[in-house]
Amino acid sequence: MKNVVVMICLSLAVFSCSTLTSAERAEREAKIERAVAKMLAEHRYAVTVNMMFPRNGRAQNVTSDYSLEVRCDSLVSYLPYYGRAYSVPFGGGKGLNFATLIKNYHSEKGKKGNTRVEIEVDNTEDCIRYSLDIFPNGSTTIDVIARERDPISYSGQMEIDEDSLK
């Protein structure tokens, strides 16, 4: 008898914790896709980075709140860097932590629904090109190529506020 009661309680717990139905999931995915498209069209978005992939090294989880943010005509880069730098100022310089105006911005839709964004910036230390592949669900990969540093890649997620999903 105890086993039957335990089984009933467990099954009720599982059913009560069930996830979204397929229709609700599809609706949420469509809202996320519209929010991502809107942010890309407005050139106002931020990507929170969770992994970095140095050229000569192992992939590493990123534990802090590192991000890349596009604000119309400017870029705010707050990214960790692990790799070889060829010419840096005394003390290590800024690395990939700076805010500057965007020199060149180009985006185009890919075949698989992703959007490819190319951003070129100059800061006081280097000329840097950011290549972002942004997918409809907000998942993003970032490739960074600098003149004075080894290339590095990151993966992350676009920040989507809950207000745009309502």
C-alpha positions as CSV (number, residue, x, y, z in Angstrom):
1,M,0.0,0.0,0.0
2,K,2.8,2.4,0.9
3,N,4.4,1.7,-2.5
4,V,1.2,2.6,-4.3
5,V,0.9,5.9,-2.4
6,V,4.6,6.7,-3.1
7,M,4.1,5.9,-6.8
8,I,1.0,8.1,-7.0
9,C,2.8,11.0,-5.3
10,L,5.9,10.7,-7.6
11,S,3.7,10.6,-10.7
12,L,1.8,13.7,-9.6
13,A,5.0,15.5,-8.9
14,V,6.4,14.6,-12.4
15,F,3.2,15.7,-14.1
16,S,2.9,18.9,-12.1
17,C,6.5,19.8,-13.1
18,S,6.0,19.2,-16.8
19,T,7.5,21.7,-19.2
20,L,5.7,23.8,-21.7
21,T,3.4,22.2,-24.3
22,S,4.7,22.0,-27.8
23,A,2.4,24.9,-28.8
24,E,3.6,27.1,-26.0
25,R,7.2,26.2,-26.8
26,A,6.7,27.1,-30.4
27,E,5.1,30.4,-29.4
28,R,8.0,31.2,-27.1
29,E,10.6,30.4,-29.8
30,A,8.7,32.6,-32.2
31,K,8.8,35.5,-29.7
32,I,12.5,35.0,-29.1
33,E,13.1,35.0,-32.9
34,R,11.2,38.2,-33.3
35,A,13.0,39.8,-30.4
36,V,16.4,38.8,-31.8
37,A,15.5,40.1,-35.3
38,K,14.3,43.4,-33.8
39,M,17.5,43.9,-31.8
40,L,19.6,43.2,-34.9
41,A,17.6,45.6,-37.0
42,E,18.0,48.4,-34.4
43,H,21.8,47.6,-33.9
44,R,21.1,47.4,-30.1
45,Y,22.0,44.1,-28.5
46,A,24.3,42.5,-26.0
47,V,25.8,39.0,-26.0
48,T,26.7,37.4,-22.7
49,V,29.8,35.1,-23.2
50,N,29.9,31.7,-21.4
51,M,32.8,30.0,-23.2
52,M,36.1,31.0,-24.8
53,F,38.2,29.1,-27.3
54,P,41.8,30.3,-27.5
55,R,43.7,29.4,-30.7
56,N,46.4,27.5,-28.8
57,G,44.8,26.1,-25.7
58,R,41.7,24.4,-24.4
59,A,38.2,25.7,-24.3
60,Q,37.4,27.4,-21.0
61,N,34.2,28.2,-19.2
62,V,33.9,31.9,-18.5
63,T,32.7,32.6,-15.0
64,S,32.3,36.3,-14.8
65,D,29.8,38.6,-16.6
66,Y,31.8,39.0,-19.8
67,S,29.9,40.5,-22.7
68,L,30.0,42.2,-26.1
69,E,27.5,45.0,-26.6
70,V,26.5,46.9,-29.8
71,R,24.9,50.3,-29.2
72,C,24.0,51.7,-32.6
73,D,27.3,53.3,-33.6
74,S,29.5,52.0,-30.8
75,L,30.8,48.8,-29.4
76,V,31.5,47.9,-25.8
77,S,33.8,44.9,-25.5
78,Y,34.4,43.3,-22.1
79,L,35.9,40.0,-23.1
80,P,38.7,37.8,-21.5
81,Y,41.7,37.2,-23.6
82,Y,44.0,34.2,-23.4
83,G,46.6,33.9,-26.1
84,R,49.7,35.5,-27.6
85,A,50.0,39.2,-28.0
86,Y,52.6,40.5,-30.3
87,S,52.8,44.1,-29.3
88,V,51.1,45.4,-26.2
89,P,51.6,48.5,-24.0
90,F,53.6,48.2,-20.8
91,G,51.4,46.6,-18.1
92,G,49.4,44.5,-20.6
93,G,47.1,47.2,-22.0
94,K,43.4,47.0,-22.4
95,G,43.2,43.7,-24.2
96,L,39.6,43.3,-25.3
97,N,38.1,45.5,-22.7
98,F,37.1,48.9,-24.2
99,A,34.4,51.0,-25.7
100,T,34.8,52.7,-29.0
101,L,33.0,53.8,-32.2
102,I,32.3,51.2,-34.9
103,K,34.4,51.8,-38.0
104,N,32.5,49.4,-40.2
105,Y,29.3,47.3,-39.6
106,H,27.9,44.8,-42.1
107,S,25.2,42.1,-41.5
108,E,23.6,39.6,-43.8
109,K,21.2,36.6,-43.4
110,G,22.7,33.2,-43.7
111,K,21.2,30.1,-45.3
112,K,20.3,28.4,-42.1
113,G,18.4,31.4,-40.6
114,N,21.4,32.8,-38.8
115,T,22.7,36.4,-39.2
116,R,26.4,37.0,-39.9
117,V,27.6,40.4,-38.5
118,E,31.0,41.8,-39.2
119,I,32.2,44.7,-37.0
120,E,35.5,46.5,-37.4
121,V,36.8,48.8,-34.7
122,D,40.0,50.7,-33.9
123,N,41.1,51.4,-30.3
124,T,44.2,53.0,-29.0
125,E,46.1,49.7,-29.1
126,D,44.9,47.7,-32.1
127,C,42.6,47.2,-35.1
128,I,40.1,44.5,-34.3
129,R,37.4,42.6,-36.4
130,Y,34.5,40.9,-34.7
131,S,32.6,38.3,-36.6
132,L,29.3,37.2,-35.0
133,D,27.1,34.4,-36.0
134,I,23.7,35.0,-34.4
135,F,21.1,32.3,-34.6
136,P,17.3,32.9,-34.3
137,N,17.3,31.5,-30.7
138,G,19.9,34.1,-29.7
139,S,22.8,31.7,-29.5
140,T,25.9,33.4,-30.7
141,T,29.5,32.7,-31.7
142,I,32.0,35.4,-31.8
143,D,35.4,35.3,-33.7
144,V,37.9,38.0,-32.8
145,I,40.8,38.8,-35.1
146,A,43.2,41.5,-34.0
147,R,46.3,42.8,-35.7
148,E,48.5,42.5,-32.6
149,R,47.0,39.3,-31.0
150,D,46.2,35.7,-31.8
151,P,42.6,35.1,-32.9
152,I,40.2,33.9,-30.3
153,S,36.6,32.7,-30.3
154,Y,33.7,32.9,-27.9
155,S,30.2,31.4,-27.5
156,G,27.3,33.0,-25.7
157,Q,23.7,34.0,-25.7
158,M,22.0,37.3,-26.7
159,E,20.4,39.0,-23.7
160,I,16.7,39.1,-24.3
161,D,14.6,40.9,-21.7
162,E,11.3,39.3,-20.6
163,D,9.3,42.4,-21.6
164,S,10.0,41.7,-25.3
165,L,8.7,38.1,-24.9
166,K,5.3,39.2,-23.7
